[in-house]
Every structure is written in C-alpha cells, then in structure tokens.
Amino acid sequence: MTAVSTADLVTTARAAGRGVAAFNVITLEHAEAVAAAAEAAGLPVILQVSENAVAFHGGRAAPLLAAAVRLAEAAAVPVAVHLDHVTGEDLVHAGAAAGVSSVMYDASALSYEENVRVTARIAAWAHSEGLWVEAELGAIGGKDGAHAPGVRTDPAEAAAFTAATGVDALAVAVGSSHAMTTRTARLDHALIARLRASVAVPLVLHGSSGVPDDELRLAVASGMVKVNIGTALNVAFTSAVRDRLDADPAVVDPRRYLRPAREAMTATARHLLQVVSREVSPSPSAS
C-alpha cells in the first residue's frame, strides 16, 4: 500500500467520529512495532518523528524519516509519516524533502503574537509544499516542566489563533501532560466540547500516554481527533528489555532483548489504536 497523508487520515477519522492514533518513534524497532500493530488491528496510524528524536540521531533527520516512509509504503494498512514538535525551520524543510506529509510546528514558547507570526509564515511555506500543519497554542502541561498541570486552552483564543495562522489542526491543553509513566490524567471533557464548537480545525491531544482508556474514548467522543502517544511505547520497550536482561544477564546479542521489546511495543500500540478508534480490546499490562 502506498503511504497516505496525515490530512487524509485525520479528515476521515473526524468525519466518522473516531480518533486516529499518532505514535512517536525513536528507533527502527519503534516504527516496526507501530506498523505491525496497525496491521494486526486493521487500523490506520501515524508514525511521528520528533525534533528530539532527530537530535538523538545526531541531528540527521533523513535516515529515520526514510525508514518511516518506507515502512509506511510497505504497510498493509494506511500509514502516514509526521514530524512532531519542530521548532527549527530547517527541519521542516528536511521533512518535506524526506517525504513526510505533515508537520507540527511548535512556537508555543513564544509570546502569543510571535507564535501567530512565526506559525503563519511556516504554515504558508508548508502548504506550498503540500504539507498539513499542526500547531500548539501555549505549552501542554508537563512539557519540559514549563507549565503547571492546570494549564488550559481558551476556546476564543484558539479560534482566533487558527484563523490567524491558517493551520490545519491545533494541539490543545485539556489536562494531559507529556512524559507521564502512569495513566492517571483526567481530562476536561466539557472544555474539549467547547473547543470543538469554537475551532474549525481538528483538535489534537498531546501527552496521551498518561490518559486512561476510558478518558481517551471520552476525549474522542468529545471532539479530539489526532491522539499523540509516545511514552507508553517507551515504558513497554524498557520494561521488556529490563525483564529480558534480568532473566539472563549474560545476554549480549541485542536481538535477544530488542525482539521482546518490539513485541511489547506492538501489543501496547495495538491496544491503544483500538481504544482511540473507540473499539473495545483487553488492556495489556504494558499499556
């Protein structure tokens, strides 16, 4: 199957009243696990590569993006490739050259006025290249410890921001927090509904790893469309590696512990794909 665009997946999910899961991938094993999970579930998915992941790979975006694009092209289900939390314009250009279909440009650390100005400029260029653009108004709770957990997006400001910037989707703060390793977040579903009524573009939930299944399902029912997940994969990966090495400390071949790590991520991703699509599945312990 040919790789599809994030725009197509989000538009289709929104029209059907479903969510589409977007998983942040750091290694090839992450990307393989997500693609395998999507195929097993028979559901579309978005592979995301963040600016932080690119930095981990020495600042070279092309190799990991190329791997993600090739996996998307080879998948038996619709898979899109997205750049996440990009703050540098050069990386937006590199993503376009590598074949991603969308980018989340993050100018939320700037003042509102500067966020609007910079995001509008980036969105105009990205649109000229055929890229779908997500942005963020104010940081999501927990991002680099910069915000208190109670931060929330104002619907009127969100509507003004999306109109002024021309972005295609908006990440909003409704109670989730980045990098949570426990699933204890409670979302403001009434606020999600108000945002959906106020903002013309699809809403994006960041920090979804810390959100329980029932909260995720209700978030989608309330108006969330694109649901970003990252830390849950890392919890599954690291737990599996730790268990394997604890069981046999003499292991030195990385394939001996990367295989169970990939399998654990696949199980977690499959479960969360079904949750976000509002299908029912049993919850694996690693999710």
Legacy VTK file of the C-alpha trace (Angstrom):
# vtk DataFile Version 3.0
C-alpha trace
ASCII
DATASET POLYDATA
POINTS 287 float
0.000 0.000 0.000
1.253 3.488 -0.838
1.857 5.753 2.158
-1.069 8.080 2.804
-1.222 11.617 4.143
-1.936 12.707 7.688
-4.574 15.034 6.249
-6.470 12.092 4.751
-6.322 10.042 7.956
-7.414 12.921 10.202
-10.181 14.034 7.837
-11.562 10.512 7.565
-11.417 9.913 11.316
-13.096 13.237 12.069
-15.933 12.550 9.651
-16.507 9.144 11.251
-16.401 10.452 14.825
-13.298 8.393 15.549
-9.764 9.181 16.571
-6.528 8.356 14.798
-3.509 7.384 16.883
-0.136 9.015 16.223
2.854 7.270 17.802
6.214 8.913 18.389
9.001 6.645 17.179
12.634 6.883 18.231
14.218 3.743 16.786
13.518 1.478 13.837
12.072 -1.013 16.341
9.529 1.596 17.457
8.410 2.195 13.886
8.272 -1.514 13.060
6.200 -2.175 16.177
3.673 0.541 15.340
3.315 -0.608 11.732
2.855 -4.214 12.889
0.259 -3.134 15.454
-1.713 -1.197 12.859
-1.697 -4.177 10.504
-2.783 -6.545 13.283
-5.604 -4.193 14.297
-6.578 -3.381 10.713
-6.468 0.325 11.552
-4.675 3.365 10.102
-1.886 5.006 12.057
0.504 7.966 12.019
4.232 7.475 12.583
5.712 10.568 14.236
9.343 11.619 14.448
10.019 14.467 16.850
12.757 17.050 16.799
14.080 15.415 19.981
14.288 12.052 18.201
16.198 13.669 15.349
18.598 15.193 17.897
19.099 11.728 19.415
20.194 10.513 15.988
22.883 13.171 15.760
20.685 15.804 14.188
20.349 13.782 10.973
16.673 13.576 10.078
16.896 11.721 6.780
17.755 8.148 7.926
14.928 7.697 10.453
12.420 9.562 8.269
13.394 7.442 5.266
12.851 4.278 7.308
9.446 5.514 8.482
8.382 6.443 4.949
9.468 3.046 3.584
7.599 1.235 6.349
4.508 3.296 5.560
4.777 2.413 1.887
5.129 -1.299 2.665
2.315 -1.496 5.236
-0.911 -3.344 4.521
-2.931 -0.556 6.164
-2.882 3.244 5.695
0.174 4.761 7.424
1.216 8.426 7.373
4.501 9.999 8.470
4.573 13.196 10.529
7.218 15.476 12.072
6.383 16.346 15.684
7.265 19.331 17.907
9.533 21.011 15.400
10.992 24.365 16.458
13.559 24.788 13.672
12.648 25.829 10.156
15.476 23.747 8.660
13.885 20.569 9.994
10.571 21.468 8.362
12.431 21.731 5.057
14.251 18.447 5.691
10.961 16.721 6.456
9.431 17.924 3.213
12.461 16.652 1.300
12.257 13.283 3.077
8.628 12.734 2.134
6.665 13.405 5.316
3.082 14.521 4.750
2.703 16.767 7.782
4.477 18.712 10.487
3.666 20.006 13.953
5.411 23.365 14.255
5.813 24.314 17.901
6.226 28.022 18.596
4.346 27.775 21.901
7.339 29.010 23.913
6.983 32.406 22.209
4.518 35.131 23.069
1.061 34.785 21.517
1.847 37.459 18.930
5.163 35.871 17.954
3.585 32.421 17.888
0.990 33.691 15.424
3.551 35.467 13.245
6.042 32.591 13.037
3.445 29.834 12.742
1.606 31.663 9.952
4.849 32.017 7.991
5.799 28.361 8.443
2.260 27.224 7.584
2.265 29.242 4.366
5.543 27.662 3.245
4.481 24.166 4.307
1.183 24.475 2.451
3.073 25.499 -0.673
4.906 22.166 -0.366
1.714 20.189 0.199
2.257 19.637 3.929
-0.539 19.540 6.503
0.323 21.707 9.535
-0.426 21.259 13.230
0.403 23.924 15.819
0.134 24.468 19.543
-1.286 27.405 21.440
0.539 27.598 24.750
2.521 24.618 26.002
0.822 21.390 27.031
1.221 20.669 30.734
4.463 18.974 31.662
6.401 19.968 28.555
9.934 20.415 29.921
8.370 21.341 33.274
7.421 24.734 31.885
3.723 24.704 32.780
1.641 23.959 35.820
-0.640 20.909 35.463
-3.722 23.133 35.462
-2.953 24.958 32.193
-5.922 25.032 29.788
-6.551 26.341 26.276
-9.064 29.174 25.934
-11.623 28.427 23.161
-11.867 32.029 21.946
-8.098 32.396 21.755
-7.840 29.032 19.985
-10.364 30.135 17.365
-8.509 33.402 16.794
-5.149 31.619 16.588
-6.228 29.067 13.993
-7.888 31.753 11.880
-4.806 33.975 12.019
-2.265 31.251 11.254
-4.129 29.098 8.751
-3.005 25.864 10.413
-4.808 22.603 9.730
-5.014 21.268 13.299
-4.486 22.521 16.831
-2.937 20.799 19.850
-4.788 21.933 22.961
-4.209 21.755 26.712
-7.121 19.976 28.391
-5.495 18.138 31.298
-2.950 15.758 29.795
0.786 16.041 30.359
3.822 14.948 28.385
6.066 12.092 29.564
3.671 10.569 32.108
4.538 6.973 33.027
1.317 6.386 34.980
-2.142 6.583 33.432
-3.800 8.880 35.952
-4.595 12.050 33.964
-8.170 13.302 33.974
-9.274 15.440 31.049
-11.636 18.394 30.904
-14.197 16.912 28.517
-16.510 19.899 28.737
-13.631 22.079 27.567
-12.901 19.671 24.706
-16.521 20.030 23.569
-16.302 23.835 23.758
-13.063 23.806 21.784
-14.619 21.567 19.155
-17.515 24.009 18.824
-15.217 27.041 18.644
-12.366 25.834 16.446
-12.872 24.944 12.803
-9.859 22.620 12.541
-9.383 19.173 14.114
-8.166 19.021 17.717
-5.039 17.138 18.782
-4.394 15.579 22.191
-0.750 15.506 23.271
0.532 13.623 26.314
-1.929 10.773 25.821
0.249 8.075 27.416
-0.867 9.274 30.839
-4.575 9.151 29.970
-6.606 6.029 30.920
-8.586 4.144 28.293
-11.988 5.433 29.361
-10.723 9.011 29.321
-9.246 8.551 25.842
-12.503 7.155 24.488
-14.474 10.005 26.005
-11.952 12.543 24.688
-12.540 11.282 21.158
-16.299 11.317 21.699
-15.994 14.904 22.969
-14.081 16.085 19.910
-10.442 15.001 19.886
-9.286 13.546 16.567
-5.498 13.061 16.444
-4.201 11.408 19.618
-0.426 11.533 20.223
1.246 8.701 22.137
4.939 8.303 22.912
5.904 7.420 26.474
3.639 4.352 26.564
5.813 2.752 23.886
8.965 3.582 25.829
7.535 2.070 29.012
6.762 -1.147 27.134
10.160 -1.165 25.428
12.195 -0.555 28.567
10.195 -2.966 30.719
10.708 -5.767 28.212
14.441 -5.098 27.902
14.838 -4.959 31.674
12.928 -8.210 32.145
14.981 -9.990 29.493
18.321 -8.847 30.886
17.284 -9.565 34.462
16.341 -13.097 33.394
19.654 -13.660 31.636
22.382 -11.101 32.461
24.800 -12.910 30.140
22.874 -11.844 27.029
24.941 -9.585 24.760
23.229 -10.014 21.383
20.844 -7.035 21.167
18.414 -9.043 19.061
17.731 -11.186 22.123
16.251 -8.214 24.001
15.143 -5.971 21.135
12.756 -8.642 19.843
10.713 -8.837 23.068
10.898 -5.047 23.335
9.436 -4.686 19.849
6.754 -7.262 20.625
5.807 -5.399 23.815
5.507 -2.129 21.916
3.380 -3.836 19.286
0.954 -5.096 21.935
0.724 -1.674 23.547
0.266 0.131 20.251
-2.395 -2.317 19.066
-4.397 -1.840 22.225
-4.194 1.952 22.081
-5.080 2.006 18.387
-8.282 0.181 19.244
-9.008 2.479 22.171
-8.542 5.639 20.122
-10.675 4.236 17.311
-13.254 3.556 20.047
-13.104 -0.197 19.542
-13.011 -2.498 22.583
-9.954 -4.596 23.381
-8.447 -6.095 26.554
-5.767 -3.944 28.132
-2.214 -5.373 28.158
-0.257 -4.792 31.337
2.386 -2.780 29.445
-0.009 -0.158 28.129
LINES 1 288
287 0 1 2 3 4 5 6 7 8 9 10 11 12 13 14 15 16 17 18 19 20 21 22 23 24 25 26 27 28 29 30 31 32 33 34 35 36 37 38 39 40 41 42 43 44 45 46 47 48 49 50 51 52 53 54 55 56 57 58 59 60 61 62 63 64 65 66 67 68 69 70 71 72 73 74 75 76 77 78 79 80 81 82 83 84 85 86 87 88 89 90 91 92 93 94 95 96 97 98 99 100 101 102 103 104 105 106 107 108 109 110 111 112 113 114 115 116 117 118 119 120 121 122 123 124 125 126 127 128 129 130 131 132 133 134 135 136 137 138 139 140 141 142 143 144 145 146 147 148 149 150 151 152 153 154 155 156 157 158 159 160 161 162 163 164 165 166 167 168 169 170 171 172 173 174 175 176 177 178 179 180 181 182 183 184 185 186 187 188 189 190 191 192 193 194 195 196 197 198 199 200 201 202 203 204 205 206 207 208 209 210 211 212 213 214 215 216 217 218 219 220 221 222 223 224 225 226 227 228 229 230 231 232 233 234 235 236 237 238 239 240 241 242 243 244 245 246 247 248 249 250 251 252 253 254 255 256 257 258 259 260 261 262 263 264 265 266 267 268 269 270 271 272 273 274 275 276 277 278 279 280 281 282 283 284 285 286
